[in-house]
Amino acid sequence: MNPALPVPLDVRLMNTAASVVYAACALLLAAALAWWAVRHPVFSVAGITVQGEVAHNSVPTLRANVAPRLAGNFFTVDLSVARRAFESVPWVRQAVVRREFPNRLRVMLEEHRPVALWGSEAESKLLNSFGEVFEANVGDVEQEDLPRLSGPDGQSQQVLAMYAAVKPLFEPLDLAVQELALTPRGNWQVELDNGALVELGRGTPAEVTTRAQRFIQTLTQVAARNGRRVDALLSADLRYAEGYAVRLRGVGTTNADAGKK
């Protein structure tokens, strides 16, 4: 058998050149198709399908607010920009935006679920179930008995967790926590629905709730000894090592044997 003869150099160069030309033509064709797809009106974003929670926003309003902020067509629209546009609408906590071939966007929305008012009465801030602060029209809140919580910036989750720990402690006395505040110095303050102000002091949630439990377990007896009921409470200061100071309507007394913490 004769060994195969080597391919001449000029033939190899021609084959290589042909491969390069074919590849370049393929790339040009792909680029032309991509340009056609980008420019063709059939791929312009023709509609946005909104799903999920829209209790506080109508679908037409959402589309009207977001559509002007979207640029490009089905292939070029920036989904992260679209997501941020939806999440900038009041009450929207989270948005997931996907393309839907050939010319639509599909959006899944999650709204904030308010559990408390946040900050001063002059502010329109709310707190959701994740402890996140958001701004919205307070008048749109269905619940009329939301507590008011407040604290330093970045501490909203901590304040909400303390509220969840303290709130059930007062319920056996038929008293509800109406306001809870964390002061800049780290003190916790509670205002009850009868107007009483209770200074809970500083400390971890366990330390604060321990002091609150001690107060609540003895308040009925302290009030009875002074001829009063629990709802006569005006204020209490729990910042003592072994007791607390309390003021009842028409009575002033102290139940403490040690200095304040």
Secondary structure, DSSP 8 states (H G I E B T S, - for coil): --------HHHHHHHHHHHHHHHHHHHHHHHHHHHHHHH-GGGS--EEEEEE--SSS-HHHHHHHHGGG--S-TTT--HHHHHHHHHTSTTEEEEEEEEETTTEEEEEEEE--EEEEES-TTS-EEEETTS-EEE--GGG-S-S---EEE-STT-HHHHHHHHHHHHHHHGGGT--EEEEEE-TTS-EEEEETTS-EEEEESS-HHHHHHHHHHHHHHHHHHHHHTT--GGGEEEEE--BSS-EEEEETTEEEEE-SS-B-
